[in-house]
Amino acid sequence: MSLKDRSIALVEDDPIMGESLVQMLSLEGALVTWWRSGGEAIAASPRHRPEAVICDLRLPDVDGEQVFLAWANSEMPPPFVFITGFGDIDQAVRLMKGGAGDFLTKPFEKDVFLERLADLLPRRSEFAGACLGVSPPMRSVQRLLDRIAKVRSTVLITGETGTGKEVAARYLHGASSSGELPFVAINCAAIPADLLESELFGHERGAFTGAGQRHLGYAERAGGGTLFLDEVGELRPELQAKLLRLVEERTFRRVGGEKDLAFSARLVAATNSDLQAAVAIGRFRKDLLFRLDVLNVAVPPLRERKEDIAWLLDRFFEEFAALVDTPLRGVSALTEQAAADHPWPGNVRELRNRVERAVALGLGPWLMPSDLFPEALQHQVVDAFGSLAEVRNEAERRHIERALGCASGEMARAAKILGIGRTTLWEKMQKLGLRAG
C-alpha cells in the first residue's frame, strides 16, 4: 500500500533518528507530524487525527505506553507502531495485546519498516470522499457543485425524475458557507395551485377565508440559507411572474401584505422538463428561464453512470438493513450483475425503493436478484409457456440456421436439405428475420 498523502505522527526524542524517519516517510509521500516528547503528543491527542502513530517506547518525559493509552481512550484511535530496544520487547508485546498495532526492534531495515507501517494503515476506498456517486459523470457534477458553492448565484438543476436533483441541491447547500442555515424545499407539482402562492410567499391574517393568522412562507423561512424549488416548470404563469420578481429584485410580498420583504436565501430550482421547449410553446416565461439558468447543473440518468449502481446498492442496503431486523447479510454478486443489466427507468429513486422492499421481505442470507426484481419470476413463468406459434417459429428458425450452416450459407443447397423450394425458404427467412451467409 502506498503512503502517499497518508497522515503519520512520529513521537521520537532522538533528533538523528527522528530526522531520518521524517525524511524516509516524506520521500514516500506521507504527511508527517513530529513530536519530540510524549507530553507534546498527549497534549495534541484530542485534536489531531493521524492515520498511524510511530512512537518510541523510551521517551525523556513519559513512557511510550502513556502516550498510547492517551490515544487509545480517544474516538477512533489510530494504530501504533512502537520502536523498541531488546529490553522492551515484553512491554511491546503486552501493548500489542492491548490494541497497539506493531513493534520494531532497533535497528530495523527501511523496507521492513515501511511495509509493516503500510499494513497497519486503514484501507482507503478507491472512492473515498464520494458523496454523490463514484462514476466519472457524478464526480464531475460534484466538482461543479463544489465550485458553485463558493458563490451565491441562482442555480438550475436539470435531469430526469428520480436522478437525485434534490440530493445534489442539498449537497450544494452543505458545501456552501451557509450550510448551517435552513435548507427549505418545496415541490411545485405537489402543492395545489391555489395554495402554492401562500405556501411560497406566506400570507397575512385575513388575506383570504380561513387565514386566521399570519403564515410565513418558504421564501421567508429559508432565511439566509437555500430555497429549493423542485419541478419549477409546473408553476402557473401568474406565479412565474412573482418568482421573477423574487429573483430579480430579491424581494417578495406575503399574500394580503402591503410591505416588501427582503429575500436573503440562495435560490436553487430543479426540473425534469425541457424548459426551452416550454418557452417555445408559451408555457414558461423566457425571462424567468434566463434568470434561473445562471448556473446549470445536469444530473445524468442512472443508465449513463453504471459505476454508481453497485455503490448505491450497497449504501441503500446498509441504510435499510440498519432499520429492520433482517437475516440478510449483504448483496450477492448475482444481484449486483442483475442491477447493472437493468435499465432503471425510475433512476436512483427506483433503485432505492427496490432495495427498501427487498430488505423488508428478503429471507436471506444474501439479497438475491429475485428479491430486487420479483416481477422477473412472474415473467419467467409466463415466458416458459409460449404460444404454439412462438414454439413453431423458434423450431423452424433453429432448423433453418442449421441447414444454412451445413450449406455454408448457400440458399439453394439449404433449401434442398430442408426439402422445400428456394422461394419458400426465402419467405420463411424473411418472416423469421434470418439472413444468409
Secondary structure, DSSP 8 states (H G I E B T S, - for coil): ---TT-EEEEE---HHHHHHHHHHHHHTT-EEEEESSHHHHHHHTTT---SEEEEES--SSS-HHHHHHHHHTSSS---EEEEE-GGGHHHHHHHHHTT--EEEESS--HHHHHHHHHHHS----TTTT-SS-SSHHHHHHHHHHHHHTTS---EEEE--TTS-HHHHHHHHHHHSTTTTS-EEEEETTTS-HHHHHHHHHEE-TTSSTT--S-EE-HHHHTTTSEEEEETGGG--HHHHHHHHHHHHHSEE--BT--S-EE--SEEEEEESS-HHHHHHTTSS-HHHHHHHTTEEEE---GGG-THHHHHHHHHHHHHHHTTS-----EE-HHHHHHHHHS--TTHHHHHHHHHHHHHHH--SSEE-HHHH-THHHHHHHHHHT--HHHHHHHHHHHHHHHHHHHTTT-HHHHHHHHTS-HHHHHHHHHHHT----
